[in-house]
């Protein structure tokens, strides 16, 4: 209903939302470990931005997918490089 009202009024602003995080999820636990090791890690920033934009996408509020796609490509590249280092 909120989206319909926004479309009718041509309102592109995001409503205030609350992002709920499951502290027991393996991804969140890993992010906490990364943060404790290096709070300024680039990977940490990319992953948290991706989580946020993924939630916007699911709710239908993501305005520009270009940055999201570029970030996904970077995350995939980083993860495959880490995997390759582990098997070599």
C-alpha positions in Angstrom: 0.0 0.0 0.0 2.9 2.3 0.8 4.4 1.8 -2.6 1.0 2.5 -4.3 0.7 5.8 -2.4 4.2 6.8 -3.4 3.5 6.0 -7.1 0.3 8.1 -7.0 2.1 11.0 -5.5 5.3 10.4 -7.5 7.2 10.4 -4.3 10.7 8.9 -4.6 11.8 9.4 -1.0 12.5 6.3 1.1 10.2 5.8 4.1 11.9 5.3 7.4 12.5 1.6 7.8 14.2 -0.6 10.4 16.7 -3.1 9.3 16.5 -6.1 11.6 19.7 -8.2 11.9 19.8 -11.7 13.2 23.0 -11.8 15.4 23.1 -15.6 15.2 23.3 -15.6 11.3 26.7 -16.9 10.2 27.2 -13.9 7.9 26.7 -11.5 10.8 29.0 -13.4 13.0 31.7 -13.3 10.3 31.2 -9.5 9.9 31.7 -9.1 13.6 34.9 -11.0 13.5 36.1 -8.9 10.6 35.2 -5.8 12.4 37.1 -6.8 15.6 40.1 -7.6 13.5 40.0 -4.5 11.3 37.1 -2.0 11.7 38.1 -0.1 8.6 38.3 -3.2 6.2 37.1 -2.4 2.7 35.4 -5.8 2.5 33.4 -5.1 5.6 32.1 -1.8 4.1 31.2 -3.5 0.8 29.3 -6.4 2.5 27.3 -4.2 4.8 26.4 -1.9 1.9 25.3 -4.9 -0.1 23.2 -6.2 2.8 21.4 -2.8 3.0 20.9 -2.5 -0.8 19.7 -6.1 -1.0 17.0 -5.3 1.6 16.0 -2.2 -0.4 15.8 -4.4 -3.5 13.5 -6.9 -1.7 11.2 -4.1 -0.6 11.1 -2.5 -4.0 13.0 0.7 -3.0 16.3 0.2 -4.8 16.7 3.2 -7.2 20.0 2.5 -8.9 21.2 -1.1 -9.4 24.4 -0.2 -11.1 26.4 0.3 -7.9 24.9 -2.8 -6.5 26.0 -4.9 -9.5 29.5 -3.5 -9.4 29.8 -4.3 -5.7 28.6 -7.9 -6.2 31.2 -8.3 -8.9 33.9 -7.1 -6.6 32.7 -9.3 -3.7 32.6 -12.3 -6.1 36.1 -11.5 -7.3 37.4 -11.2 -3.7 35.8 -14.4 -2.6 37.1 -16.4 -5.6 40.6 -15.1 -5.0 40.4 -16.2 -1.4 39.2 -19.6 -2.4 42.0 -20.0 -5.0 44.6 -19.1 -2.4 43.2 -21.8 -0.2 43.5 -24.5 -2.9 47.0 -23.6 -4.2 
